[in-house]
Amino acid sequence: MGRPFRWLVTSSWTSNVGDGIALAAGPLLVASQTSSAFLVAMAAMLQRLPWLVLGLWAGALADRLDRRRVVMVANALRALVVAALCTTIATGTVNVTVVLAAMFLYGVAEVFADTASSTLLPSLVARKDLGTGNQRLQAGFLTGNQLLGPPVGAFLFAAGAVWPFVVQVVCVALAVVLVARISASPAPDGAPGLLQVRDGEPTHVRRDIAEGLRWIWANAPVRTLALVILSFNVTWAAAWAVLVLWSRDHLGMSEVGYGLLTTAAAVGGLVGTALYGRIEKRFTLAAVMRVCLLLEVLTHLALALTTTGWLAIAIMVEFGAYAFVWGTVSNTVRQRAVPQRLQGRVSSVYVMCVFGGMVVGQGLGGLIAERWGLTAPFWFAFVGAGITLALVWRQLEKISHADADADA
């Protein structure tokens, strides 16, 4: 896969360990500063809000500038924000306002770091190797962010509130150093810089955003894939929004049992990413996409009917396996189809579909559960995902060959 790819993977894995540590330590820090459920929920929302506000701008800038430098600068800013938070914790001046502000600023830097980082892979490896590349990046996310990081973060927080964030600063800073080892890459449209000239006239970022949106709308397979991701995230988030209450009040599971549900999904994800290479060689991408989405529909049905904790854990292992196979396939299909100069803008639209769908779905899930009970969001997800799959079933063949349309 080449030395530049190895630097990218190592940087991604290192950064994911730091983010996984913060995944557990962040909510613990917020909870230590306030007992308000609203403020605890606000902390999570403030990290996602920048994606909806700045996502398109981040994509446009990633297509104008040296993407490697964008990743380095954004990650350096993330490290500075967390370092400032460490200072307030160590000096005893931390309060909930400081924590919320830090989470928002961290989220802003994360938008630019993740958007530019997602465009590096297609520029470092051959098109045929994108599946393998995404598989290895997903494995790092699962191991560092989902399995290793959270328990380490909780342990460090118990030892002292400042320690998990000190370790996170070290991980993010090391990620910057590792990305710096990748040779500089020119901006896709020519000389890197905020000011670009096309057809003899300077262009504005707004024009770049509009160009990216027009390209997505004109490319039927890529457009349909974005809509599929949006709609499936609405239905998924509606069910998962009440997962903690569903596991406690419907299944009678303890806090440890709820933790096992999320751990089971991560374990399943590792199984899925480990098998992805064999799956890609033996089956067409269209077949893999259809099976993954069909399993999503059936998973919602199974969880709606489940009444025992051990069965729910088994279902979550299956969920993690197909969900991360789907993530690898959908990223690979998109990256193969999108021209290099548009990777940042198209990637940002996809991420906005993910987070936009989650925000809408979480709101719907809460309302549905309040009105019809804790299993109702899972029935809603089953029906909604099933209808969506029926509508796009035939189009998945065309979506899987979107790169051929792009070449044409």
C-alpha positions in Angstrom: 0.0 0.0 0.0 3.0 2.3 0.3 4.8 4.3 3.0 2.5 7.4 2.8 -0.5 5.1 3.4 1.3 3.6 6.5 1.8 7.1 7.9 -1.9 7.9 7.3 -3.1 4.7 9.0 -0.7 5.1 12.0 -1.8 8.7 12.5 -5.5 7.7 12.3 -5.1 4.9 14.8 -3.2 7.2 17.2 -5.8 9.9 16.9 -8.6 7.4 17.4 -7.1 6.2 20.7 -7.1 9.8 22.0 -10.7 10.4 20.8 -11.8 7.1 22.4 -10.3 8.2 25.7 -12.2 11.4 25.5 -15.4 9.5 24.5 -15.6 8.3 28.1 -13.8 11.1 29.9 -15.8 13.9 28.3 -19.2 13.0 29.6 -17.7 12.1 33.0 -16.2 15.6 33.2 -19.5 17.3 32.2 -21.4 15.2 34.8 -18.8 16.2 37.5 -19.6 19.9 36.8 -23.4 19.7 36.6 -26.4 17.5 37.4 -28.5 19.0 34.7 -29.6 16.5 32.1 -30.1 19.3 29.6 -26.5 20.5 29.9 -25.2 16.9 29.7 -27.1 16.5 26.4 -26.0 20.0 25.3 -22.4 18.8 25.5 -23.0 16.1 22.9 -25.0 18.4 20.7 -22.3 21.1 20.7 -19.8 18.7 19.2 -22.1 17.8 16.4 -23.5 21.2 15.7 -20.3 22.4 13.8 -20.8 19.6 11.3 -24.2 21.0 10.3 -23.0 24.7 10.2 -19.4 24.3 8.8 -19.4 21.0 7.0 -19.8 22.4 3.4 -17.2 25.1 4.0 -14.7 22.5 5.4 -15.2 20.4 2.3 -14.6 23.3 0.0 -11.5 24.4 1.8 -10.2 20.8 1.7 -10.5 21.0 -2.1 -8.6 24.3 -2.3 -5.7 23.7 0.1 -3.0 21.1 0.7 -5.2 18.6 2.5 -2.3 17.2 4.5 -1.6 20.7 6.0 -5.3 21.2 6.7 -5.3 18.0 8.8 -2.1 19.1 10.6 -3.4 22.6 11.4 -6.8 21.4 12.5 -5.4 18.6 14.7 -2.9 21.1 16.2 -5.8 23.4 17.1 -7.7 20.4 18.7 -4.6 19.7 20.8 -4.5 23.4 21.9 -8.1 23.4 22.9 -7.7 20.3 25.0 -4.5 21.6 26.5 -6.3 24.8 27.6 -9.0 22.6 29.2 -6.3 20.6 31.0 -5.0 23.9 32.4 -8.3 24.8 33.9 -8.8 21.4 35.4 -5.3 21.4 36.9 -5.7 24.9 38.4 -9.2 24.2 39.7 -10.9 26.9 37.6 -12.9 24.5 35.4 -16.7 24.9 35.3 -19.4 23.7 33.0 -19.3 26.7 30.8 -15.6 26.2 30.1 -16.2 22.5 29.3 -19.1 23.3 26.9 -17.0 26.0 25.2 -14.1 23.5 24.8 -16.3 20.8 23.3 -17.7 23.3 20.8 -14.3 24.6 19.7 -13.0 21.0 19.6 -15.9 20.1 17.4 -15.2 23.0 15.0 -11.6 21.9 14.6 -12.7 18.3 14.2 -14.9 19.2 11.2 -11.9 20.5 9.2 -9.6 17.7 10.4 -11.9 14.8 9.6 -13.1 16.3 6.3 -9.6 16.8 5.0 -8.4 13.4 6.4 -11.2 11.5 4.6 -9.9 12.9 1.2 -6.2 11.8 1.8 -6.8 8.1 1.2 -8.0 8.3 -2.5 -4.9 10.4 -3.2 -2.5 7.9 -1.6 -3.6 4.5 -2.9 -4.8 3.1 -6.2 -8.5 2.9 -6.8 -8.5 -0.9 -6.5 -6.9 -0.7 -3.0 -9.5 1.7 -1.6 -11.5 -1.1 -0.1 -8.5 -2.4 1.8 -7.5 1.1 2.8 -10.9 1.8 4.3 -11.0 -1.6 6.0 -7.7 -0.8 7.9 -8.9 2.7 8.8 -12.2 1.2 10.1 -10.2 -1.3 12.2 -8.3 1.5 13.8 -11.5 3.3 14.6 -13.1 0.3 16.2 -10.0 -0.7 18.2 -8.9 2.7 19.4 -12.2 4.7 19.5 -14.7 2.0 20.5 -12.8 -0.7 22.4 -9.5 0.4 23.8 -10.0 4.2 24.4 -13.2 4.4 26.5 -12.2 2.0 29.3 -8.7 3.6 29.4 -10.4 7.1 29.6 -12.7 6.0 32.4 -9.7 4.5 34.3 -7.6 7.7 33.9 -10.5 9.9 34.9 -10.8 7.9 38.1 -7.1 8.5 38.8 -7.5 12.2 38.2 -9.8 14.3 36.0 -6.9 15.9 34.1 -5.1 12.7 33.1 -7.3 11.4 30.2 -7.2 14.8 28.5 -3.4 15.0 28.9 -3.1 11.7 27.2 -5.5 12.9 24.5 -3.3 15.9 23.8 -0.3 13.6 23.4 -2.1 11.3 21.0 -3.4 14.2 18.8 0.0 15.9 18.8 1.6 12.6 17.8 -1.0 12.2 15.0 0.1 15.6 13.7 3.8 14.5 13.6 2.8 11.3 11.7 0.7 13.1 9.1 3.6 15.5 8.6 5.7 12.5 7.3 3.4 12.2 4.3 4.8 14.2 1.4 3.0 17.4 0.6 0.1 17.1 -1.8 -0.9 20.0 -4.1 -4.5 21.2 -4.1 -6.6 19.3 -6.6 -7.3 22.4 -8.6 -3.8 23.6 -8.9 -1.7 25.9 -6.6 -2.9 25.6 -3.0 -4.4 28.7 -1.5 -7.6 30.3 -0.3 -7.8 32.5 -3.5 -8.3 30.4 -6.6 -8.6 31.7 -10.2 -10.6 29.8 -12.8 -11.3 31.0 -16.3 -9.3 34.1 -15.6 -11.5 35.2 -12.7 -11.1 34.7 -8.9 -13.6 32.3 -7.4 -15.3 32.3 -4.0 -15.7 29.3 -1.6 -19.5 29.7 -2.1 -19.0 28.9 -5.8 -17.0 25.8 -4.9 -19.8 24.6 -2.6 -22.4 25.2 -5.2 -20.3 23.3 -7.8 -20.0 20.3 -5.5 -23.7 20.3 -4.8 -24.5 20.5 -8.5 -22.1 17.6 -9.2 -23.8 15.4 -6.6 -27.3 16.2 -7.9 -26.3 15.5 -11.5 -24.7 12.1 -10.6 -27.6 9.8 -9.9 -25.7 7.0 -8.2 -23.8 9.3 -5.8 -26.9 11.3 -5.1 -29.0 8.2 -4.4 -26.3 6.8 -2.0 -26.3 10.1 -0.1 -30.1 9.9 0.3 -29.9 6.3 1.4 -27.4 7.2 4.1 -29.6 10.1 5.2 -32.7 8.1 5.5 -31.1 5.1 7.1 -29.5 7.3 9.7 -32.9 8.8 10.5 -34.4 5.4 11.2 -31.3 4.1 13.0 -31.0 7.1 15.3 -34.7 7.0 16.2 -34.2 3.5 17.7 -30.7 4.1 19.2 -31.9 7.3 20.8 -33.8 5.3 23.4 -31.3 2.3 23.6 -30.2 3.0 27.1 -33.8 3.2 28.4 -34.9 0.3 26.3 -32.2 -1.9 27.7 -32.9 -0.9 31.3 -36.7 -0.7 31.4 -37.7 -3.2 28.6 -35.0 -5.8 29.0 -34.2 -5.3 32.6 -30.4 -4.9 32.0 -28.1 -3.1 34.4 -25.6 -0.3 33.5 -23.0 -3.0 32.9 -25.5 -4.7 30.5 -25.9 -1.6 28.5 -22.1 -1.2 28.3 -22.0 -4.8 26.9 -24.4 -3.8 24.2 -22.1 -1.1 22.8 -19.0 -3.3 23.3 -20.8 -6.2 21.4 -21.3 -3.9 18.5 -17.6 -2.9 18.4 -16.6 -6.6 18.6 -18.9 -7.4 15.7 -17.4 -4.5 13.8 -13.9 -6.0 14.2 -15.2 -9.3 12.9 -16.7 -7.5 9.9 -13.6 -5.5 9.0 -11.4 -8.6 9.4 -13.6 -10.5 6.9 -14.0 -7.6 4.5 -11.1 -8.5 2.2 -12.6 -12.0 1.6 -16.1 -10.6 1.2 -15.0 -8.1 -1.4 -13.2 -10.8 -3.4 -16.1 -13.3 -3.4 -19.1 -11.0 -3.9 -20.1 -8.1 -6.0 -20.3 -4.7 -4.2 -24.0 -4.5 -5.1 -24.7 -7.9 -3.4 -22.8 -6.7 -0.3 -24.7 -3.5 -0.2 -28.1 -5.3 -0.5 -27.2 -7.8 2.2 -26.0 -5.1 4.6 -29.1 -2.9 4.2 -31.4 -6.0 4.5 -29.7 -7.0 7.7 -30.3 -3.4 9.0 -34.0 -3.8 8.4 -34.1 -7.2 10.0 -32.0 -6.0 13.0 -34.6 -3.4 13.8 -37.3 -6.1 13.7 -35.3 -8.4 15.9 -34.6 -5.8 18.5 -38.3 -4.8 18.5 -39.2 -8.4 19.3 -36.4 -9.1 21.7 -37.2 -9.6 25.4 -33.9 -11.0 26.8 -30.6 -9.3 27.3 -28.4 -12.1 26.0 -30.2 -12.2 22.7 -29.9 -8.4 22.4 -26.1 -8.7 22.9 -25.9 -11.3 20.2 -27.9 -9.1 17.8 -25.6 -6.2 18.5 -22.6 -8.4 17.5 -24.3 -9.0 14.2 -25.2 -5.3 13.9 -21.6 -4.3 14.3 -20.4 -6.8 11.8 -22.6 -5.6 8.9 -22.6 -1.9 9.9 -18.8 -1.6 9.5 -18.8 -3.7 6.3 -21.5 -1.2 5.0 -19.3 1.7 6.1 -16.3 0.4 4.2 -18.3 -0.4 1.1 -20.1 2.9 0.9 -16.9 4.9 1.5 -15.1 2.9 -1.2 -17.9 3.3 -3.7 -18.0 7.1 -3.1 -14.3 7.6 -3.2 -14.0 5.6 -6.5 -16.7 7.6 -8.2 -15.8 11.2 -7.1 -13.1 13.1 -8.9 -10.1 14.1 -6.8 -10.9 17.8 -7.0 -14.3 17.2 -5.5 -13.5 14.7 -2.8 -13.7 17.2 0.1 -17.0 18.7 -0.9 -18.7 15.4 -1.6 -17.3 13.9 1.6 -18.7 16.8 3.6 -22.1 16.4 2.2 -22.1 12.7 3.2 -21.0 13.5 6.7 -23.8 16.1 6.9 -26.3 13.5 5.8 -25.0 11.2 8.6 -25.3 13.9 11.3 -28.4 15.5 9.9 -30.1 12.1 9.9 -29.0 11.4 13.4 -30.3 14.8 14.7 -33.7 14.3 13.1 -33.9 10.6 14.1 -33.0 11.2 17.7 -35.8 13.8 18.0 -38.3 11.5 16.3 -37.3 8.5 18.5 -37.8 10.4 21.7 -41.3 11.6 20.6 -42.3 8.2 19.4 -41.2 6.5 22.6 -43.0 9.1 24.7 -46.3 8.4 22.8 -46.2 4.7 22.0 -43.6 3.1 24.3 -39.9 2.1 24.2 -40.2 -0.6 21.4 -42.1 1.8 19.1 -38.9 3.5 17.7 -37.6 0.1 16.7 -40.9 -0.7 14.8 -40.6 2.8 13.2 -37.0 2.0 12.2 -38.0 -1.4 10.8 -40.8 0.0 8.6 -38.9 3.1 7.5 -35.7 1.3 6.6 -37.7 -1.5 4.8 -39.6 1.0 2.6 -36.3 2.8 1.8 -34.6 -0.5 0.8 -37.5 -1.5 -1.4 -37.3 1.8 -3.2 -33.6 1.6 -3.9 -33.1 -2.2 -4.3 -32.7 -2.1 -8.1 -30.7 1.1 -8.0 -28.0 -0.4 -5.8 -26.5 -2.2 -8.8 -26.0 1.1 -10.5 -24.7 2.7 -7.3 -22.1 0.0 -6.9 -20.7 0.9 -10.4 -20.8 4.6 -9.9 -17.0 4.7 -10.7 -17.8 3.5 -14.2 -20.3 6.3 -14.7 -17.7 8.8 -13.5 -15.1 7.5 -15.9 -17.6 7.7 -18.8 
